[in-house]
Amino acid sequence: MKDTALLIIDIQNDYFPGGKMELENATGAAGNAAEILMHFRKKNLPVFHIQHESVHEGASFFLPGTKGQKINDRVKPLENETVLKKNFPNSFILTGLLEKLQKDKIKKIVLTGMMTFMCVDATARAAKDFGFHCTLIHDLR
């Protein structure tokens, strides 16, 4: 299983109550992602946190340097875990993600995160195009 990595995509404060783009049941979804994260940590498997940063004119959430842009504490990265910032829905664009996965000899990716129909989907499709075996985690409860 050492060829498997976890990608946690955009679990950031702006999606939670009081944030600028509140999602329904963000807390529950983050709790589920935290369970998967704990499994990967216990097995000492690689974890990549993907953090969106809105730099485009007119952006209203995930603004650089704001509390809302920070990764939510439920899935807070450890020092040994990779955090990559992105500016596009696809986590592979201008982030170095592909190179890092290839360097670590990753062949399988487990994806979880927020806005499944947008950034998680875009990243999963790109990963598949690059030849990775993808498993998309969804809310099973």
SULWOJO-V203820 format. One record per backbone hydrogen bond with DSSP energy under -1.0 kcal/mol. CO is the residue of the C=O (numbers start at 1). NH is the residue of the N-H. Records with the same first field share a line. If there is no record, write none. Layout:
# SULWOJO-V203820
CO: NH ; NH
This chain:
# SULWOJO-V203820
1: 4
3: 107 ; 108
5: 110
6: 48
7: 112
8: 50
9: 114
10: 12
11: 72
12: 15
13: 16
14: 21
15: 23
16: 19
23: 26
25: 29
26: 30
27: 31
28: 32
29: 33
30: 34
31: 35
32: 36
33: 37
34: 38
35: 39
36: 40
37: 41
38: 42
39: 43
40: 45
41: 44
46: 6
47: 82
48: 8
49: 84
50: 10
51: 86
56: 59
62: 54
63: 66
67: 70
68: 14
70: 13
72: 75
73: 76
78: 81
82: 49
84: 51
86: 53
90: 93
96: 100
97: 101
98: 102
99: 103
100: 104
101: 106
102: 105
107: 133
108: 5
109: 135
110: 7
111: 137
112: 9
115: 118 ; 120
116: 121
118: 122
119: 123
120: 124
121: 125
122: 126
123: 127
124: 128
125: 129
126: 130
127: 132
128: 131
133: 109
135: 111
